[in-house]
Amino acid sequence: MPSKISGYSTSEPLAPLKGSNTGTVAAEKSTSEAAAASATVQTGDHVTLTTSARSLQKLSEAVAQSPVVNSSKVASVKQAVSSGSYKVDAGSVADKLLQFESGLK
């Protein structure tokens, strides 16, 4: 059920329009405040990156420039698999899986 709000005129805006000099806020400013505001020069936006943000940016650039696939390693593994000489060390694989799992905790 909608509530009715009364006590304001719809012909006048609730707040002065941005950039407008006709609002009551602009009319109430003293001349010293207006002079101080005009003396202030805006230099633009300024962004400062933290050290960690810079490090992440450098890492991101390094990852973007590195090749996705090491083609020489892929070729050597492919040749070893096709010739039957590729051996999997199950103990080494299990150790690496345990190290990875412990790093997730």
DRENTORKOL-3810 file (N, C-alpha, C; in nm, 4 decimals):
REM DRENTORKOL-3810
@n.u->0.0844; n.v->-0.1169; n.w->0.0000; ca.u->0.0000; ca.v->0.0000; ca.w->0.0000; c.u->0.0896; c.v->0.1242; c.w->0.0000
@n.u->0.0758; n.v->0.2117; n.w->-0.0988; ca.u->0.1621; ca.v->0.3297; ca.w->-0.1060; c.u->0.1272; c.v->0.4319; c.w->0.0006
@n.u->0.2314; n.v->0.4989; n.w->0.0496; ca.u->0.2124; ca.v->0.6053; ca.w->0.1468; c.u->0.2136; c.v->0.7381; c.w->0.0743
@n.u->0.1318; n.v->0.8330; n.w->0.1208; ca.u->0.1277; ca.v->0.9644; ca.w->0.0601; c.u->0.2221; c.v->1.0560; c.w->0.1374
@n.u->0.3089; n.v->1.1247; n.w->0.0638; ca.u->0.4016; ca.v->1.2194; ca.w->0.1246; c.u->0.3542; c.v->1.3581; c.w->0.0881
@n.u->0.3413; n.v->1.4430; n.w->0.1892; ca.u->0.2960; ca.v->1.5789; ca.w->0.1621; c.u->0.3915; c.v->1.6778; c.w->0.2256
@n.u->0.3767; n.v->1.8055; n.w->0.1912; ca.u->0.4568; ca.v->1.9089; ca.w->0.2527; c.u->0.5630; c.v->1.9654; c.w->0.1609
@n.u->0.5627; n.v->1.9294; n.w->0.0356; ca.u->0.6583; ca.v->1.9878; ca.w->-0.0573; c.u->0.5891; c.v->2.0138; c.w->-0.1892
@n.u->0.6429; n.v->2.1071; n.w->-0.2626; ca.u->0.5856; ca.v->2.1435; ca.w->-0.3899; c.u->0.6594; c.v->2.0686; c.w->-0.5000
@n.u->0.5862; n.v->2.0089; n.w->-0.5910; ca.u->0.6500; ca.v->1.9349; ca.w->-0.7000; c.u->0.7055; c.v->2.0274; c.w->-0.8068
@n.u->0.6720; n.v->2.1556; n.w->-0.8025; ca.u->0.7234; ca.v->2.2479; ca.w->-0.9032; c.u->0.8658; c.v->2.2938; c.w->-0.8720
@n.u->0.9114; n.v->2.2783; n.w->-0.7480; ca.u->1.0462; ca.v->2.3188; ca.w->-0.7103; c.u->1.1302; c.v->2.1941; c.w->-0.6830
@n.u->1.2546; n.v->2.1934; n.w->-0.7278; ca.u->1.3400; ca.v->2.0780; ca.w->-0.6982; c.u->1.3727; c.v->2.0725; c.w->-0.5495
@n.u->1.3981; n.v->1.9506; n.w->-0.4996; ca.u->1.4301; ca.v->1.9326; ca.w->-0.3588; c.u->1.5695; c.v->1.9836; c.w->-0.3256
@n.u->1.6603; n.v->1.9753; n.w->-0.4187; ca.u->1.7974; ca.v->2.0221; ca.w->-0.3990; c.u->1.8369; c.v->2.1020; c.w->-0.5216
@n.u->1.9264; n.v->2.1979; n.w->-0.5061; ca.u->1.9678; ca.v->2.2751; ca.w->-0.6231; c.u->2.0365; c.v->2.1847; c.w->-0.7241
@n.u->2.0183; n.v->2.2138; n.w->-0.8483; ca.u->2.0797; ca.v->2.1357; ca.w->-0.9540; c.u->2.2292; c.v->2.1579; c.w->-0.9538
@n.u->2.3032; n.v->2.0540; n.w->-0.9836; ca.u->2.4483; ca.v->2.0625; ca.w->-0.9842; c.u->2.4921; c.v->2.1592; c.w->-1.0929
@n.u->2.5788; n.v->2.2510; n.w->-1.0565; ca.u->2.6265; ca.v->2.3494; ca.w->-1.1515; c.u->2.5366; c.v->2.4708; c.w->-1.1622
@n.u->2.4311; n.v->2.4709; n.w->-1.0861; ca.u->2.3376; ca.v->2.5823; ca.w->-1.0910; c.u->2.3761; c.v->2.6871; c.w->-0.9883
@n.u->2.3708; n.v->2.8138; n.w->-1.0246; ca.u->2.4005; ca.v->2.9222; ca.w->-0.9319; c.u->2.2748; c.v->2.9788; c.w->-0.8686
@n.u->2.1591; n.v->2.9222; n.w->-0.8990; ca.u->2.0343; ca.v->2.9770; ca.w->-0.8480; c.u->1.9888; c.v->2.9112; c.w->-0.7198
@n.u->2.0596; n.v->2.8095; n.w->-0.6699; ca.u->2.0182; ca.v->2.7394; ca.w->-0.5490; c.u->2.0434; c.v->2.8222; c.w->-0.4245
@n.u->1.9759; n.v->2.7882; n.w->-0.3170; ca.u->1.9910; ca.v->2.8638; ca.w->-0.1937; c.u->2.1273; c.v->2.8422; c.w->-0.1307
@n.u->2.1889; n.v->2.7286; n.w->-0.1528; ca.u->2.3197; ca.v->2.7016; ca.w->-0.0934; c.u->2.4222; c.v->2.7987; c.w->-0.1518
@n.u->2.4184; n.v->2.8209; n.w->-0.2806; ca.u->2.5134; ca.v->2.9128; ca.w->-0.3434; c.u->2.4883; c.v->3.0555; c.w->-0.2988
@n.u->2.3620; n.v->3.0923; n.w->-0.2738; ca.u->2.3299; ca.v->3.2284; ca.w->-0.2334; c.u->2.3748; c.v->3.2549; c.w->-0.0906
@n.u->2.3831; n.v->3.1509; n.w->-0.0074; ca.u->2.4200; ca.v->3.1692; ca.w->0.1326; c.u->2.5704; c.v->3.1745; c.w->0.1541
@n.u->2.6495; n.v->3.1423; n.w->0.0548; ca.u->2.7951; ca.v->3.1450; ca.w->0.0708; c.u->2.8419; c.v->3.2875; c.w->0.0907
@n.u->2.9360; n.v->3.3029; n.w->0.1792; ca.u->2.9927; ca.v->3.4364; ca.w->0.1993; c.u->3.0926; c.v->3.4656; c.w->0.0888
@n.u->3.1289; n.v->3.5894; n.w->0.0733; ca.u->3.2220; ca.v->3.6262; ca.w->-0.0333; c.u->3.3611; c.v->3.5693; c.w->-0.0080
@n.u->3.3998; n.v->3.5549; n.w->0.1190; ca.u->3.5328; ca.v->3.4987; ca.w->0.1479; c.u->3.5379; c.v->3.3515; c.w->0.1097
@n.u->3.4278; n.v->3.2770; n.w->0.1323; ca.u->3.4242; ca.v->3.1377; ca.w->0.0920; c.u->3.4294; c.v->3.1264; c.w->-0.0598
@n.u->3.3595; n.v->3.2127; n.w->-0.1288; ca.u->3.3591; ca.v->3.2096; ca.w->-0.2747; c.u->3.4967; c.v->3.2427; c.w->-0.3293
@n.u->3.5675; n.v->3.3378; n.w->-0.2678; ca.u->3.7018; ca.v->3.3738; ca.w->-0.3123; c.u->3.7994; c.v->3.2583; c.w->-0.2892
@n.u->3.7857; n.v->3.1908; n.w->-0.1751; ca.u->3.8731; ca.v->3.0777; ca.w->-0.1447; c.u->3.8473; c.v->2.9632; c.w->-0.2415
@n.u->3.7213; n.v->2.9412; n.w->-0.2755; ca.u->3.6872; ca.v->2.8334; ca.w->-0.3681; c.u->3.7397; c.v->2.8629; c.w->-0.5076
@n.u->3.7368; n.v->2.9891; n.w->-0.5495; ca.u->3.7859; ca.v->3.0219; ca.w->-0.6834; c.u->3.9378; c.v->3.0196; c.w->-0.6888
@n.u->4.0058; n.v->3.0413; n.w->-0.5759; ca.u->4.1516; ca.v->3.0396; ca.w->-0.5729; c.u->4.2063; c.v->2.8973; c.w->-0.5783
@n.u->4.1279; n.v->2.7989; n.w->-0.5364; ca.u->4.1716; ca.v->2.6603; ca.w->-0.5374; c.u->4.1700; c.v->2.6074; c.w->-0.6801
@n.u->4.2820; n.v->2.5533; n.w->-0.7232; ca.u->4.2935; ca.v->2.4997; ca.w->-0.8582; c.u->4.2930; c.v->2.3478; c.w->-0.8472
@n.u->4.2059; n.v->2.2858; n.w->-0.9230; ca.u->4.2022; ca.v->2.1405; ca.w->-0.9222; c.u->4.3065; c.v->2.0873; c.w->-1.0186
@n.u->4.3846; n.v->1.9925; n.w->-0.9713; ca.u->4.4914; ca.v->1.9371; ca.w->-1.0530; c.u->4.4529; c.v->1.8063; c.w->-1.1184
@n.u->4.3375; n.v->1.7530; n.w->-1.0904; ca.u->4.2943; ca.v->1.6271; ca.w->-1.1496; c.u->4.3026; c.v->1.5136; c.w->-1.0503
@n.u->4.2678; n.v->1.3972; n.w->-1.0975; ca.u->4.2692; ca.v->1.2779; ca.w->-1.0131; c.u->4.4112; c.v->1.2289; c.w->-0.9932
@n.u->4.4332; n.v->1.1639; n.w->-0.8801; ca.u->4.5646; ca.v->1.1107; ca.w->-0.8468; c.u->4.5466; c.v->0.9717; c.w->-0.7885
@n.u->4.6201; n.v->0.8748; n.w->-0.8414; ca.u->4.6120; ca.v->0.7369; ca.w->-0.7943; c.u->4.7502; c.v->0.6929; c.w->-0.7485
@n.u->4.7557; n.v->0.6297; n.w->-0.6311; ca.u->4.8800; ca.v->0.5754; ca.w->-0.5798; c.u->4.8610; c.v->0.4263; c.w->-0.5575
@n.u->4.9477; n.v->0.3461; n.w->-0.6182; ca.u->4.9391; ca.v->0.2015; ca.w->-0.6023; c.u->5.0277; c.v->0.1573; c.w->-0.4865
@n.u->4.9800; n.v->0.0605; n.w->-0.4110; ca.u->5.0600; ca.v->0.0050; ca.w->-0.3029; c.u->5.1684; c.v->-0.0851; c.w->-0.3615
@n.u->5.2625; n.v->-0.1225; n.w->-0.2792; ca.u->5.3708; ca.v->-0.2100; ca.w->-0.3236; c.u->5.3170; c.v->-0.3444; c.w->-0.3692
@n.u->5.2208; n.v->-0.3970; n.w->-0.2964; ca.u->5.1640; ca.v->-0.5262; ca.w->-0.3357; c.u->5.0877; c.v->-0.5151; c.w->-0.4671
@n.u->5.0212; n.v->-0.4033; n.w->-0.4909; ca.u->4.9497; ca.v->-0.3847; ca.w->-0.6178; c.u->5.0485; c.v->-0.3760; c.w->-0.7338
@n.u->5.1619; n.v->-0.3099; n.w->-0.7110; ca.u->5.2647; ca.v->-0.3028; ca.w->-0.8154; c.u->5.3220; c.v->-0.4411; c.w->-0.8445
@n.u->5.3435; n.v->-0.5193; n.w->-0.7396; ca.u->5.3957; ca.v->-0.6550; ca.w->-0.7578; c.u->5.2968; c.v->-0.7408; c.w->-0.8356
@n.u->5.1699; n.v->-0.7294; n.w->-0.8013; ca.u->5.0678; ca.v->-0.8050; ca.w->-0.8737; c.u->5.0608; c.v->-0.7616; c.w->-1.0196
@n.u->5.0767; n.v->-0.6336; n.w->-1.0452; ca.u->5.0747; ca.v->-0.5834; ca.w->-1.1820; c.u->5.1930; c.v->-0.6404; c.w->-1.2617
@n.u->5.3113; n.v->-0.6434; n.w->-1.2011; ca.u->5.4291; ca.v->-0.6992; ca.w->-1.2685; c.u->5.4121; c.v->-0.8485; c.w->-1.2944
@n.u->5.3572; n.v->-0.9214; n.w->-1.1960; ca.u->5.3340; ca.v->-1.0644; ca.w->-1.2144; c.u->5.2329; c.v->-1.0897; c.w->-1.3250
@n.u->5.1295; n.v->-1.0090; n.w->-1.3288; ca.u->5.0273; ca.v->-1.0226; ca.w->-1.4319; c.u->5.0865; c.v->-1.0007; c.w->-1.5702
@n.u->5.1726; n.v->-0.8999; n.w->-1.5833; ca.u->5.2379; ca.v->-0.8744; ca.w->-1.7115; c.u->5.3306; c.v->-0.9898; c.w->-1.7500
@n.u->5.4026; n.v->-1.0452; n.w->-1.6525; ca.u->5.4939; ca.v->-1.1562; ca.w->-1.6802; c.u->5.4172; c.v->-1.2804; c.w->-1.7241
@n.u->5.3052; n.v->-1.3073; n.w->-1.6598; ca.u->5.2231; ca.v->-1.4232; ca.w->-1.6962; c.u->5.1644; c.v->-1.4041; c.w->-1.8354
@n.u->5.1216; n.v->-1.2827; n.w->-1.8653; ca.u->5.0628; ca.v->-1.2558; ca.w->-1.9958; c.u->5.1645; c.v->-1.2730; c.w->-2.1083
@n.u->5.2922; n.v->-1.2487; n.w->-2.0803; ca.u->5.3947; ca.v->-1.2584; ca.w->-2.1836; c.u->5.4565; c.v->-1.3977; c.w->-2.1949
@n.u->5.4365; n.v->-1.4822; n.w->-2.0955; ca.u->5.4949; ca.v->-1.6158; ca.w->-2.1016; c.u->5.4073; c.v->-1.7056; c.w->-2.1895
@n.u->5.4694; n.v->-1.8010; n.w->-2.2569; ca.u->5.3903; ca.v->-1.8898; ca.w->-2.3432; c.u->5.3006; c.v->-1.9798; c.w->-2.2598
@n.u->5.1869; n.v->-2.0127; n.w->-2.3151; ca.u->5.0895; ca.v->-2.0943; ca.w->-2.2435; c.u->5.1378; c.v->-2.2386; c.w->-2.2335
@n.u->5.2035; n.v->-2.2884; n.w->-2.3377; ca.u->5.2473; ca.v->-2.4275; ca.w->-2.3434; c.u->5.3970; c.v->-2.4314; c.w->-2.3742
@n.u->5.4689; n.v->-2.5154; n.w->-2.2992; ca.u->5.6100; ca.v->-2.5390; ca.w->-2.3276; c.u->5.6162; c.v->-2.6477; c.w->-2.4348
@n.u->5.6250; n.v->-2.6058; n.w->-2.5587; ca.u->5.6133; ca.v->-2.6991; ca.w->-2.6710; c.u->5.7263; c.v->-2.8021; c.w->-2.6753
@n.u->5.8451; n.v->-2.7670; n.w->-2.6314; ca.u->5.9551; ca.v->-2.8645; ca.w->-2.6338; c.u->5.9318; c.v->-2.9748; c.w->-2.5313
@n.u->5.8795; n.v->-2.9383; n.w->-2.4149; ca.u->5.8507; ca.v->-3.0401; ca.w->-2.3133; c.u->5.7364; c.v->-3.1306; c.w->-2.3581
@n.u->5.6343; n.v->-3.0723; n.w->-2.4198; ca.u->5.5212; ca.v->-3.1508; ca.w->-2.4709; c.u->5.5700; c.v->-3.2502; c.w->-2.5761
@n.u->5.6589; n.v->-3.2062; n.w->-2.6647; ca.u->5.7108; ca.v->-3.2941; ca.w->-2.7699; c.u->5.7905; c.v->-3.4095; c.w->-2.7110
@n.u->5.8730; n.v->-3.3797; n.w->-2.6086; ca.u->5.9538; ca.v->-3.4877; ca.w->-2.5496; c.u->5.8675; c.v->-3.5886; c.w->-2.4745
@n.u->5.7652; n.v->-3.5424; n.w->-2.4048; ca.u->5.6749; ca.v->-3.6349; ca.w->-2.3337; c.u->5.5942; c.v->-3.7160; c.w->-2.4339
@n.u->5.5501; n.v->-3.6512; n.w->-2.5402; ca.u->5.4722; ca.v->-3.7212; ca.w->-2.6434; c.u->5.5569; c.v->-3.8325; c.w->-2.7072
@n.u->5.6828; n.v->-3.8039; n.w->-2.7329; ca.u->5.7719; ca.v->-3.9042; ca.w->-2.7919; c.u->5.7950; c.v->-4.0191; c.w->-2.6939
@n.u->5.8134; n.v->-3.9882; n.w->-2.5649; ca.u->5.8365; ca.v->-4.0932; ca.w->-2.4647; c.u->5.7131; c.v->-4.1817; c.w->-2.4482
@n.u->5.5937; n.v->-4.1216; n.w->-2.4529; ca.u->5.4709; ca.v->-4.2009; ca.w->-2.4401; c.u->5.4551; c.v->-4.2919; c.w->-2.5611
@n.u->5.4780; n.v->-4.2378; n.w->-2.6801; ca.u->5.4593; ca.v->-4.3187; ca.w->-2.8016; c.u->5.5630; c.v->-4.4310; c.w->-2.8122
@n.u->5.6828; n.v->-4.4099; n.w->-2.7597; ca.u->5.7849; ca.v->-4.5143; ca.w->-2.7659; c.u->5.7742; c.v->-4.6133; c.w->-2.6492
@n.u->5.6940; n.v->-4.5804; n.w->-2.5483; ca.u->5.6768; ca.v->-4.6694; ca.w->-2.4346; c.u->5.7813; c.v->-4.6508; c.w->-2.3267
@n.u->5.8639; n.v->-4.5503; n.w->-2.3372; ca.u->5.9687; ca.v->-4.5286; ca.w->-2.2386; c.u->5.9275; c.v->-4.4310; c.w->-2.1274
@n.u->5.8082; n.v->-4.3804; n.w->-2.1320; ca.u->5.7614; ca.v->-4.2853; ca.w->-2.0302; c.u->5.7251; c.v->-4.3628; c.w->-1.9038
@n.u->5.7896; n.v->-4.3332; n.w->-1.7932; ca.u->5.7656; ca.v->-4.4010; ca.w->-1.6662; c.u->5.7097; c.v->-4.3007; c.w->-1.5659
@n.u->5.6090; n.v->-4.3405; n.w->-1.4937; ca.u->5.5482; ca.v->-4.2561; ca.w->-1.3904; c.u->5.5985; c.v->-4.3042; c.w->-1.2556
@n.u->5.6569; n.v->-4.2147; n.w->-1.1777; ca.u->5.7024; ca.v->-4.2462; ca.w->-1.0429; c.u->5.5852; c.v->-4.2195; c.w->-0.9485
@n.u->5.5140; n.v->-4.3244; n.w->-0.9104; ca.u->5.3937; ca.v->-4.3112; ca.w->-0.8290; c.u->5.4225; c.v->-4.2475; c.w->-0.6938
@n.u->5.5362; n.v->-4.2768; n.w->-0.6348; ca.u->5.5726; ca.v->-4.2184; ca.w->-0.5060; c.u->5.5908; c.v->-4.0684; c.w->-0.5155
@n.u->5.6552; n.v->-4.0235; n.w->-0.6229; ca.u->5.6767; ca.v->-3.8798; ca.w->-0.6425; c.u->5.5439; c.v->-3.8067; c.w->-0.6656
@n.u->5.4570; n.v->-3.8696; n.w->-0.7437; ca.u->5.3249; ca.v->-3.8101; ca.w->-0.7684; c.u->5.2469; c.v->-3.8008; c.w->-0.6375
@n.u->5.2508; n.v->-3.9048; n.w->-0.5563; ca.u->5.1788; ca.v->-3.9047; ca.w->-0.4281; c.u->5.2341; c.v->-3.7974; c.w->-0.3344
@n.u->5.3672; n.v->-3.7832; n.w->-0.3301; ca.u->5.4285; ca.v->-3.6791; ca.w->-0.2455; c.u->5.3839; c.v->-3.5395; c.w->-0.2888
@n.u->5.3831; n.v->-3.5142; n.w->-0.4181; ca.u->5.3414; ca.v->-3.3830; ca.w->-0.4695; c.u->5.1941; c.v->-3.3568; c.w->-0.4395
@n.u->5.1099; n.v->-3.4590; n.w->-0.4500; ca.u->4.9677; ca.v->-3.4430; ca.w->-0.4165; c.u->4.9495; c.v->-3.4090; c.w->-0.2691
@n.u->5.0258; n.v->-3.4739; n.w->-0.1818; ca.u->5.0169; ca.v->-3.4443; ca.w->-0.0394; c.u->5.0660; c.v->-3.3040; c.w->-0.0083
@n.u->5.1744; n.v->-3.2601; n.w->-0.0730; ca.u->5.2228; ca.v->-3.1243; ca.w->-0.0534; c.u->5.1185; c.v->-3.0223; c.w->-0.0975
@n.u->5.0555; n.v->-3.0487; n.w->-0.2108; ca.u->4.9532; ca.v->-2.9583; ca.w->-0.2609; c.u->4.8343; c.v->-2.9535; c.w->-0.1661
@n.u->4.7928; n.v->-3.0672; n.w->-0.1198; ca.u->4.6774; ca.v->-3.0761; ca.w->-0.0287; c.u->4.7061; c.v->-3.0038; c.w->0.1026
@n.u->4.8261; n.v->-3.0196; n.w->0.1555; ca.u->4.8594; ca.v->-2.9518; ca.w->0.2817; c.u->4.8677; c.v->-2.8001; c.w->0.2626
@n.u->4.9016; n.v->-2.7552; n.w->0.1426; ca.u->4.9071; ca.v->-2.6116; ca.w->0.1143; c.u->4.7702; c.v->-2.5488; c.w->0.1051
@n.u->4.6656; n.v->-2.6276; n.w->0.0823; ca.u->4.5285; ca.v->-2.5744; ca.w->0.0728; c.u->4.4670; c.v->-2.5470; c.w->0.2084
@n.u->4.5223; n.v->-2.6039; n.w->0.3124; ca.u->4.4628; ca.v->-2.5896; ca.w->0.4465; c.u->4.5024; c.v->-2.4623; c.w->0.5121
END
